[in-house]
Amino acid sequence: MRVVVKKKEPQLREIPITTEFIRLEALLKLADAVPSGGMAKTLIQDGQVLVNGEVCTMRGKKLRPGDTASCMGAGFRVTSHEA
């Protein structure tokens, strides 16, 4: 018997913003990916956060609609909030 295991692509949860950009640390808090800013800072500085598929160690990285971030197995896509 042969078993084929397919890796499931993580679903990206859309996070709407009403401004031109959001900083990475704020996005993680807004998305409830982390319980505090201190934890966001630690994860980012330890290289455990990806932005658009690449490791990002800048807490103040500006993310605009269309950008993605992932942390601890969860993925997020920044979208613009249509008023």
CORRA-V471503 format. One record per pair of residues at least 12 apart in sequence whose ideal C-beta (glycine too) atoms are under 8 Angstrom apart, sorted by the first residue. I is the first residue (numbers start at 1). GAP is how many residues later the second one is. D is the distance in Angstrom with one decimal. If there is no record, write none. Layout:
i=I gap=GAP d=D
i=I gap=GAP d=D
This chain:
i=10 gap=60 d=6.7
i=10 gap=63 d=6.8
i=10 gap=64 d=7.2
i=10 gap=65 d=4.4
i=11 gap=64 d=6.7
i=12 gap=56 d=6.0
i=12 gap=63 d=4.3
i=12 gap=64 d=6.2
i=12 gap=65 d=4.3
i=13 gap=18 d=6.7
i=13 gap=61 d=7.1
i=13 gap=62 d=6.9
i=13 gap=63 d=5.4
i=13 gap=64 d=7.3
i=14 gap=62 d=7.6
i=14 gap=63 d=5.3
i=14 gap=65 d=4.8
i=15 gap=12 d=6.4
i=15 gap=15 d=6.2
i=15 gap=16 d=5.1
i=15 gap=61 d=5.1
i=15 gap=62 d=7.0
i=15 gap=63 d=5.7
i=15 gap=64 d=6.7
i=16 gap=63 d=4.9
i=16 gap=64 d=6.8
i=16 gap=65 d=3.9
i=17 gap=48 d=7.2
i=17 gap=61 d=6.0
i=17 gap=62 d=7.4
i=17 gap=63 d=6.7
i=17 gap=64 d=6.1
i=18 gap=62 d=8.0
i=18 gap=63 d=4.6
i=18 gap=65 d=7.3
i=20 gap=44 d=6.8
i=21 gap=41 d=4.2
i=21 gap=42 d=6.1
i=21 gap=43 d=4.9
i=22 gap=40 d=7.5
i=22 gap=41 d=5.5
i=22 gap=56 d=6.4
i=23 gap=36 d=7.0
i=23 gap=37 d=5.1
i=23 gap=38 d=6.7
i=23 gap=39 d=6.2
i=23 gap=40 d=7.4
i=24 gap=16 d=7.9
i=24 gap=20 d=6.3
i=24 gap=25 d=6.9
i=24 gap=27 d=6.5
i=24 gap=32 d=6.5
i=24 gap=34 d=6.8
i=24 gap=35 d=6.1
i=24 gap=36 d=7.1
i=24 gap=37 d=4.2
i=24 gap=38 d=8.0
i=24 gap=39 d=6.1
i=24 gap=45 d=6.5
i=25 gap=12 d=6.1
i=25 gap=15 d=4.7
i=25 gap=16 d=6.4
i=25 gap=19 d=6.5
i=25 gap=34 d=4.4
i=25 gap=35 d=7.1
i=27 gap=36 d=5.8
i=27 gap=42 d=5.9
i=27 gap=49 d=6.6
i=27 gap=51 d=6.8
i=28 gap=12 d=4.4
i=28 gap=15 d=7.4
i=28 gap=16 d=7.8
i=28 gap=21 d=7.3
i=28 gap=41 d=7.2
i=28 gap=43 d=6.0
i=31 gap=43 d=7.6
i=31 gap=45 d=5.0
i=33 gap=38 d=5.0
i=33 gap=39 d=6.8
i=33 gap=41 d=5.5
i=33 gap=43 d=7.0
i=34 gap=37 d=7.3
i=40 gap=19 d=7.3
i=41 gap=18 d=5.8
i=43 gap=28 d=6.0
i=43 gap=29 d=7.4
i=44 gap=12 d=6.9
i=44 gap=13 d=6.0
i=44 gap=14 d=7.3
i=44 gap=15 d=5.1
i=45 gap=12 d=5.8
i=45 gap=14 d=7.4
i=48 gap=23 d=6.6
i=48 gap=24 d=7.2
i=49 gap=20 d=6.4
i=49 gap=21 d=7.2
i=49 gap=22 d=4.8
i=50 gap=18 d=8.0
i=50 gap=19 d=6.7
i=50 gap=20 d=4.7
i=50 gap=21 d=7.6
i=51 gap=12 d=6.8
i=51 gap=16 d=6.6
i=51 gap=17 d=7.2
i=51 gap=18 d=5.2
i=52 gap=15 d=5.8
i=52 gap=16 d=5.7
i=52 gap=17 d=8.0
i=53 gap=15 d=7.4
i=56 gap=13 d=7.8
i=63 gap=15 d=4.9
i=64 gap=14 d=6.5
i=65 gap=13 d=5.3
i=65 gap=14 d=5.4
i=65 gap=15 d=4.3
i=66 gap=12 d=6.8
i=66 gap=13 d=7.9
